[in-house]
Amino acid sequence: MMRRFDMRLPVRVRFKNDRFKDGQLEGRQFAGANEFHTETQNVSARGVFFYLDRAVEAGTKLEVTLTFPPHITLTDAVRVRFNARVVRIENPLPSFRIGVAAMIEGYEFLRSTDIPDFTSTLRNGIDAAN
């Protein structure tokens, strides 16, 4: 079992499936309807746990973006985006918040938006020249 770290970090969760358990989305796309902001309760090398105010089914694919602050990284803040799959749901009554445990299936480190990416800059220069 992987060690879990109790960390309250702001997180953006995007549903990759377009249908929620409660049927409110029903396969239609609405701007922002599949994106939620919450905070982690704990994080491990293989997973994350957080609460949502929306029902979700086990197996749902997620895209999760969070930022590890400098006091954790001991350097600059580090943004990470990962693909995850819901593996467990906790719904203690009478709370309206749904506990979501998700297994991390892949991740990438994100560059700060104020630092230009070398390959993007190069590609834009080539496109402009043509």
N, CA and C atoms as a LAMMPS dump frame, in Angstrom:
ITEM: TIMESTEP
0
ITEM: NUMBER OF ATOMS
390
ITEM: BOX BOUNDS ff ff ff
-5.0000000000000000e+02 5.0000000000000000e+02
-5.0000000000000000e+02 5.0000000000000000e+02
-5.0000000000000000e+02 5.0000000000000000e+02
ITEM: ATOMS id mol type element x y z
1 1 1 N 0.842 -1.191 0
2 1 2 C 0 0 0
3 1 3 C 0.881 1.247 0
4 2 1 N 0.516 2.209 -0.828
5 2 2 C 1.276 3.459 -0.93
6 2 3 C 0.929 4.378 0.238
7 3 1 N 1.924 5.124 0.662
8 3 2 C 1.708 6.077 1.749
9 3 3 C 0.864 7.244 1.242
10 4 1 N -0.143 7.619 2.021
11 4 2 C -0.996 8.757 1.687
12 4 3 C -0.551 9.957 2.493
13 5 1 N -0.577 11.111 1.848
14 5 2 C -0.209 12.353 2.503
15 5 3 C -1.443 13.232 2.616
16 6 1 N -1.79 13.609 3.837
17 6 2 C -2.919 14.51 4.045
18 6 3 C -2.525 15.893 3.559
19 7 1 N -3.07 16.275 2.414
20 7 2 C -2.767 17.576 1.817
21 7 3 C -4.04 18.202 1.302
22 8 1 N -4.272 19.429 1.707
23 8 2 C -5.403 20.189 1.194
24 8 3 C -4.871 21.111 0.108
25 9 1 N -4.982 20.661 -1.142
26 9 2 C -4.495 21.428 -2.279
27 9 3 C -5.653 21.763 -3.204
28 10 1 N -5.701 22.995 -3.725
29 10 2 C -6.748 23.313 -4.703
30 10 3 C -6.569 22.441 -5.943
31 11 1 N -7.692 21.979 -6.461
32 11 2 C -7.637 21.074 -7.602
33 11 3 C -8.786 21.368 -8.557
34 12 1 N -8.495 21.236 -9.864
35 12 2 C -9.531 21.348 -10.895
36 12 3 C -9.763 19.949 -11.438
37 13 1 N -11.017 19.544 -11.452
38 13 2 C -11.387 18.207 -11.917
39 13 3 C -12.253 18.363 -13.152
40 14 1 N -11.866 17.68 -14.224
41 14 2 C -12.666 17.653 -15.458
42 14 3 C -13.073 16.219 -15.724
43 15 1 N -14.348 16.038 -16.01
44 15 2 C -14.842 14.716 -16.353
45 15 3 C -14.567 14.464 -17.819
46 16 1 N -13.957 13.338 -18.126
47 16 2 C -13.717 12.983 -19.523
48 16 3 C -14.935 12.267 -20.096
49 17 1 N -15.699 11.576 -19.265
50 17 2 C -16.964 10.977 -19.707
51 17 3 C -17.979 12.116 -19.741
52 18 1 N -18.946 12.069 -20.625
53 18 2 C -19.886 13.183 -20.702
54 18 3 C -21.248 12.842 -20.107
55 19 1 N -21.289 11.875 -19.209
56 19 2 C -22.562 11.537 -18.57
57 19 3 C -22.336 11.32 -17.079
58 20 1 N -23.052 12.07 -16.248
59 20 2 C -22.954 11.92 -14.809
60 20 3 C -23.957 10.897 -14.328
61 21 1 N -23.709 10.347 -13.165
62 21 2 C -24.586 9.329 -12.599
63 21 3 C -26.01 9.833 -12.402
64 22 1 N -26.158 11.096 -11.989
65 22 2 C -27.497 11.613 -11.731
66 22 3 C -28.245 11.996 -12.998
67 23 1 N -27.615 11.798 -14.177
68 23 2 C -28.301 12.014 -15.445
69 23 3 C -28.451 13.454 -15.863
70 24 1 N -27.864 14.39 -15.128
71 24 2 C -28.071 15.793 -15.47
72 24 3 C -27.403 16.189 -16.769
73 25 1 N -26.338 15.529 -17.145
74 25 2 C -25.656 15.922 -18.372
75 25 3 C -26.213 15.185 -19.587
76 26 1 N -26.552 13.898 -19.429
77 26 2 C -27.218 13.116 -20.478
78 26 3 C -26.563 13.22 -21.859
79 27 1 N -25.23 13.202 -21.908
80 27 2 C -24.556 13.168 -23.188
81 27 3 C -24.423 14.508 -23.886
82 28 1 N -24.983 15.572 -23.337
83 28 2 C -24.872 16.904 -23.935
84 28 3 C -23.657 17.619 -23.36
85 29 1 N -23.097 18.51 -24.114
86 29 2 C -21.954 19.288 -23.65
87 29 3 C -22.403 20.702 -23.299
88 30 1 N -22.083 21.145 -22.11
89 30 2 C -22.358 22.5 -21.666
90 30 3 C -21.034 23.108 -21.241
91 31 1 N -20.822 24.373 -21.55
92 31 2 C -19.572 25.036 -21.169
93 31 3 C -19.393 24.967 -19.663
94 32 1 N -18.295 24.381 -19.223
95 32 2 C -17.991 24.309 -17.798
96 32 3 C -18.776 23.273 -17.027
97 33 1 N -19.694 22.575 -17.671
98 33 2 C -20.549 21.621 -16.957
99 33 3 C -19.773 20.413 -16.458
100 34 1 N -18.655 20.119 -17.074
101 34 2 C -17.898 18.947 -16.644
102 34 3 C -16.615 19.336 -15.92
103 35 1 N -16.535 20.569 -15.416
104 35 2 C -15.351 21.031 -14.692
105 35 3 C -15.756 21.529 -13.311
106 36 1 N -15.014 21.076 -12.297
107 36 2 C -15.306 21.44 -10.919
108 36 3 C -14.03 21.811 -10.199
109 37 1 N -14.145 22.72 -9.254
110 37 2 C -13.013 23.11 -8.419
111 37 3 C -13.287 22.632 -6.998
112 38 1 N -12.294 21.996 -6.407
113 38 2 C -12.423 21.468 -5.058
114 38 3 C -11.036 21.461 -4.433
115 39 1 N -10.822 20.663 -3.399
116 39 2 C -9.486 20.509 -2.837
117 39 3 C -9.258 19.056 -2.467
118 40 1 N -8.009 18.652 -2.544
119 40 2 C -7.672 17.273 -2.2
120 40 3 C -7.787 17.091 -0.695
121 41 1 N -8.059 15.869 -0.287
122 41 2 C -8.011 15.492 1.125
123 41 3 C -6.716 14.749 1.41
124 42 1 N -6.329 13.876 0.46
125 42 2 C -5.033 13.217 0.547
126 42 3 C -4.561 12.847 -0.847
127 43 1 N -3.239 12.672 -0.943
128 43 2 C -2.592 12.385 -2.216
129 43 3 C -1.547 11.308 -1.973
130 44 1 N -1.417 10.378 -2.899
131 44 2 C -0.339 9.394 -2.857
132 44 3 C 0.287 9.335 -4.248
133 45 1 N 1.309 8.52 -4.409
134 45 2 C 1.965 8.4 -5.71
135 45 3 C 1.032 7.788 -6.751
136 46 1 N 0.029 7.056 -6.309
137 46 2 C -0.871 6.369 -7.255
138 46 3 C -2.303 6.863 -7.248
139 47 1 N -2.628 7.805 -6.358
140 47 2 C -4.016 8.225 -6.317
141 47 3 C -4.248 9.515 -5.567
142 48 1 N -5.51 9.937 -5.584
143 48 2 C -5.926 11.177 -4.95
144 48 3 C -7.348 10.988 -4.415
145 49 1 N -7.659 11.674 -3.321
146 49 2 C -9.006 11.628 -2.755
147 49 3 C -9.484 13.058 -2.557
148 50 1 N -10.728 13.331 -2.996
149 50 2 C -11.314 14.656 -2.853
150 50 3 C -12.827 14.509 -2.757
151 51 1 N -13.502 15.608 -2.446
152 51 2 C -14.96 15.623 -2.363
153 51 3 C -15.541 16.46 -3.494
154 52 1 N -16.664 15.99 -4.032
155 52 2 C -17.426 16.737 -5.033
156 52 3 C -18.865 16.859 -4.543
157 53 1 N -19.573 17.811 -5.103
158 53 2 C -21.004 17.935 -4.791
159 53 3 C -21.848 17.34 -5.905
160 54 1 N -21.251 16.464 -6.704
161 54 2 C -21.897 15.841 -7.853
162 54 3 C -21.662 14.341 -7.794
163 55 1 N -22.69 13.57 -8.033
164 55 2 C -22.548 12.116 -8.062
165 55 3 C -21.726 11.695 -9.268
166 56 1 N -20.933 10.657 -9.101
167 56 2 C -20.091 10.147 -10.172
168 56 3 C -19.991 8.638 -9.989
169 57 1 N -19.803 7.925 -11.075
170 57 2 C -19.73 6.464 -11.011
171 57 3 C -18.285 5.989 -10.987
172 58 1 N -18.061 4.849 -10.353
173 58 2 C -16.757 4.197 -10.425
174 58 3 C -16.463 3.906 -11.89
175 59 1 N -15.221 4.081 -12.289
176 59 2 C -14.823 3.874 -13.675
177 59 3 C -14.785 5.147 -14.498
178 60 1 N -15.374 6.226 -13.978
179 60 2 C -15.372 7.499 -14.692
180 60 3 C -13.945 7.999 -14.869
181 61 1 N -13.628 8.448 -16.069
182 61 2 C -12.294 9 -16.365
183 61 3 C -12.275 10.486 -16.02
184 62 1 N -11.173 10.914 -15.399
185 62 2 C -11.011 12.297 -14.968
186 62 3 C -9.702 12.871 -15.465
187 63 1 N -9.675 14.184 -15.601
188 63 2 C -8.435 14.922 -15.776
189 63 3 C -8.336 15.834 -14.559
190 64 1 N -7.273 15.698 -13.794
191 64 2 C -7.112 16.436 -12.546
192 64 3 C -5.862 17.302 -12.647
193 65 1 N -6.007 18.586 -12.324
194 65 2 C -4.867 19.493 -12.325
195 65 3 C -4.729 20.094 -10.933
196 66 1 N -3.527 19.984 -10.38
197 66 2 C -3.275 20.575 -9.073
198 66 3 C -1.897 21.204 -9.043
199 67 1 N -1.683 22.049 -8.052
200 67 2 C -0.405 22.734 -7.897
201 67 3 C 0.178 22.405 -6.538
202 68 1 N 1.387 21.86 -6.554
203 68 2 C 2.107 21.64 -5.309
204 68 3 C 2.817 22.946 -4.961
205 69 1 N 2.532 23.531 -3.791
206 69 2 C 3.12 24.824 -3.434
207 69 3 C 4.599 24.699 -3.037
208 70 1 N 5.307 25.826 -3.012
209 70 2 C 6.739 25.815 -2.697
210 70 3 C 7.09 25.153 -1.359
211 71 1 N 6.232 25.255 -0.36
212 71 2 C 6.587 24.644 0.929
213 71 3 C 6.572 23.111 0.866
214 72 1 N 5.978 22.547 -0.171
215 72 2 C 6.004 21.093 -0.362
216 72 3 C 7.146 20.692 -1.288
217 73 1 N 7.337 21.451 -2.378
218 73 2 C 8.366 21.102 -3.359
219 73 3 C 9.756 21.568 -2.942
220 74 1 N 9.809 22.511 -1.999
221 74 2 C 11.062 23.134 -1.551
222 74 3 C 11.774 23.864 -2.693
223 75 1 N 11.009 24.28 -3.674
224 75 2 C 11.483 25.091 -4.804
225 75 3 C 10.275 25.889 -5.282
226 76 1 N 10.149 26.123 -6.568
227 76 2 C 8.981 26.824 -7.1
228 76 3 C 7.751 25.92 -7.041
229 77 1 N 6.573 26.536 -7.156
230 77 2 C 5.336 25.763 -7.235
231 77 3 C 5.382 24.888 -8.487
232 78 1 N 4.818 23.697 -8.392
233 78 2 C 4.819 22.749 -9.511
234 78 3 C 3.38 22.361 -9.832
235 79 1 N 2.979 22.631 -11.085
236 79 2 C 1.64 22.221 -11.533
237 79 3 C 1.734 20.87 -12.208
238 80 1 N 0.769 19.998 -11.87
239 80 2 C 0.733 18.65 -12.432
240 80 3 C -0.679 18.383 -12.935
241 81 1 N -0.766 17.807 -14.136
242 81 2 C -2.062 17.376 -14.672
243 81 3 C -1.974 15.875 -14.857
244 82 1 N -2.978 15.154 -14.355
245 82 2 C -2.953 13.717 -14.541
246 82 3 C -4.305 13.173 -14.956
247 83 1 N -4.243 12.048 -15.654
248 83 2 C -5.433 11.299 -16.01
249 83 3 C -5.662 10.291 -14.903
250 84 1 N -6.902 10.157 -14.503
251 84 2 C -7.229 9.264 -13.402
252 84 3 C -8.551 8.571 -13.694
253 85 1 N -8.795 7.515 -12.927
254 85 2 C -10.048 6.761 -13.045
255 85 3 C -10.622 6.601 -11.646
256 86 1 N -11.906 6.894 -11.494
257 86 2 C -12.578 6.76 -10.2
258 86 3 C -12.632 5.282 -9.828
259 87 1 N -12.108 4.949 -8.644
260 87 2 C -12.091 3.558 -8.195
261 87 3 C -12.984 3.323 -6.981
262 88 1 N -13.345 4.398 -6.269
263 88 2 C -14.194 4.236 -5.083
264 88 3 C -14.968 5.522 -4.828
265 89 1 N -16.205 5.347 -4.382
266 89 2 C -17.074 6.462 -4.03
267 89 3 C -17.464 6.304 -2.568
268 90 1 N -17.426 7.405 -1.818
269 90 2 C -17.9 7.406 -0.429
270 90 3 C -19.009 8.431 -0.325
271 91 1 N -20.148 7.996 0.172
272 91 2 C -21.301 8.872 0.286
273 91 3 C -21.918 8.754 1.678
274 92 1 N -21.241 9.293 2.706
275 92 2 C -21.792 9.194 4.054
276 92 3 C -23.016 10.1 4.216
277 93 1 N -24.06 9.562 4.776
278 93 2 C -25.265 10.36 5.01
279 93 3 C -25.075 11.194 6.26
280 94 1 N -25.624 12.359 6.393
281 94 2 C -26.513 13.057 5.468
282 94 3 C -25.778 14.049 4.579
283 95 1 N -24.485 13.921 4.446
284 95 2 C -23.693 14.88 3.675
285 95 3 C -24.061 14.85 2.195
286 96 1 N -24.028 16.018 1.577
287 96 2 C -24.262 16.112 0.137
288 96 3 C -22.96 15.967 -0.636
289 97 1 N -21.846 16.002 0.081
290 97 2 C -20.556 15.865 -0.588
291 97 3 C -20.251 14.393 -0.833
292 98 1 N -19.736 14.122 -2.015
293 98 2 C -19.408 12.763 -2.43
294 98 3 C -17.89 12.61 -2.389
295 99 1 N -17.4 11.637 -1.636
296 99 2 C -15.972 11.355 -1.599
297 99 3 C -15.568 10.554 -2.825
298 100 1 N -14.508 10.988 -3.488
299 100 2 C -14.059 10.347 -4.723
300 100 3 C -12.597 9.928 -4.568
301 101 1 N -12.345 8.624 -4.704
302 101 2 C -10.985 8.106 -4.738
303 101 3 C -10.671 7.777 -6.191
304 102 1 N -9.581 8.341 -6.698
305 102 2 C -9.227 8.139 -8.102
306 102 3 C -7.794 7.645 -8.211
307 103 1 N -7.6 6.664 -9.09
308 103 2 C -6.278 6.105 -9.331
309 103 3 C -5.626 6.864 -10.488
310 104 1 N -4.394 7.309 -10.278
311 104 2 C -3.657 8.038 -11.302
312 104 3 C -3.158 7.05 -12.348
313 105 1 N -3.486 7.33 -13.619
314 105 2 C -3.079 6.448 -14.72
315 105 3 C -1.968 7.047 -15.567
316 106 1 N -1.74 8.323 -15.46
317 106 2 C -0.679 8.996 -16.205
318 106 3 C -0.646 10.449 -15.783
319 107 1 N 0.519 11.093 -15.91
320 107 2 C 0.609 12.489 -15.485
321 107 3 C 1.636 13.231 -16.319
322 108 1 N 1.537 14.56 -16.249
323 108 2 C 2.518 15.418 -16.905
324 108 3 C 2.701 16.668 -16.057
325 109 1 N 3.925 17.162 -16.048
326 109 2 C 4.219 18.414 -15.378
327 109 3 C 3.911 19.541 -16.34
328 110 1 N 3.268 20.587 -15.85
329 110 2 C 2.877 21.71 -16.693
330 110 3 C 3.817 22.884 -16.474
331 111 1 N 4.139 23.547 -17.556
332 111 2 C 4.964 24.745 -17.465
333 111 3 C 4.117 25.907 -16.978
334 112 1 N 4.776 26.84 -16.356
335 112 2 C 4.106 28.072 -15.962
336 112 3 C 3.682 28.797 -17.227
337 113 1 N 2.508 29.414 -17.215
338 113 2 C 2.003 30.076 -18.421
339 113 3 C 2.789 31.325 -18.765
340 114 1 N 3.547 31.873 -17.81
341 114 2 C 4.288 33.088 -18.123
342 114 3 C 5.697 32.794 -18.625
343 115 1 N 6.085 31.543 -18.758
344 115 2 C 7.384 31.177 -19.309
345 115 3 C 7.14 30.586 -20.693
346 116 1 N 7.65 31.224 -21.753
347 116 2 C 7.395 30.706 -23.1
348 116 3 C 8.054 29.344 -23.308
349 117 1 N 7.331 28.463 -23.949
350 117 2 C 7.836 27.138 -24.282
351 117 3 C 8.698 27.262 -25.532
352 118 1 N 9.928 26.75 -25.507
353 118 2 C 10.873 26.901 -26.616
354 118 3 C 10.322 26.321 -27.908
355 119 1 N 9.766 25.094 -27.865
356 119 2 C 9.279 24.471 -29.098
357 119 3 C 8.076 25.212 -29.671
358 120 1 N 7.209 25.736 -28.817
359 120 2 C 6.063 26.512 -29.313
360 120 3 C 6.532 27.797 -29.971
361 121 1 N 7.504 28.455 -29.363
362 121 2 C 8.045 29.684 -29.921
363 121 3 C 8.689 29.412 -31.275
364 122 1 N 9.446 28.322 -31.347
365 122 2 C 10.096 27.943 -32.6
366 122 3 C 9.056 27.624 -33.671
367 123 1 N 8.023 26.836 -33.303
368 123 2 C 6.971 26.465 -34.248
369 123 3 C 6.244 27.701 -34.756
370 124 1 N 5.938 28.65 -33.864
371 124 2 C 5.246 29.873 -34.273
372 124 3 C 6.115 30.692 -35.216
373 125 1 N 7.419 30.719 -34.984
374 125 2 C 8.34 31.437 -35.87
375 125 3 C 8.391 30.825 -37.262
376 126 1 N 8.387 29.491 -37.304
377 126 2 C 8.415 28.785 -38.596
378 126 3 C 7.109 29.021 -39.346
379 127 1 N 5.967 28.924 -38.627
380 127 2 C 4.661 29.153 -39.248
381 127 3 C 4.551 30.566 -39.794
382 128 1 N 5.083 31.544 -39.053
383 128 2 C 5.013 32.933 -39.481
384 128 3 C 5.863 33.183 -40.715
385 129 1 N 6.987 32.438 -40.823
386 129 2 C 7.886 32.595 -41.967
387 129 3 C 7.306 32.011 -43.241
388 130 1 N 6.403 31.028 -43.086
389 130 2 C 5.842 30.354 -44.283
390 130 3 C 4.65 31.071 -44.77
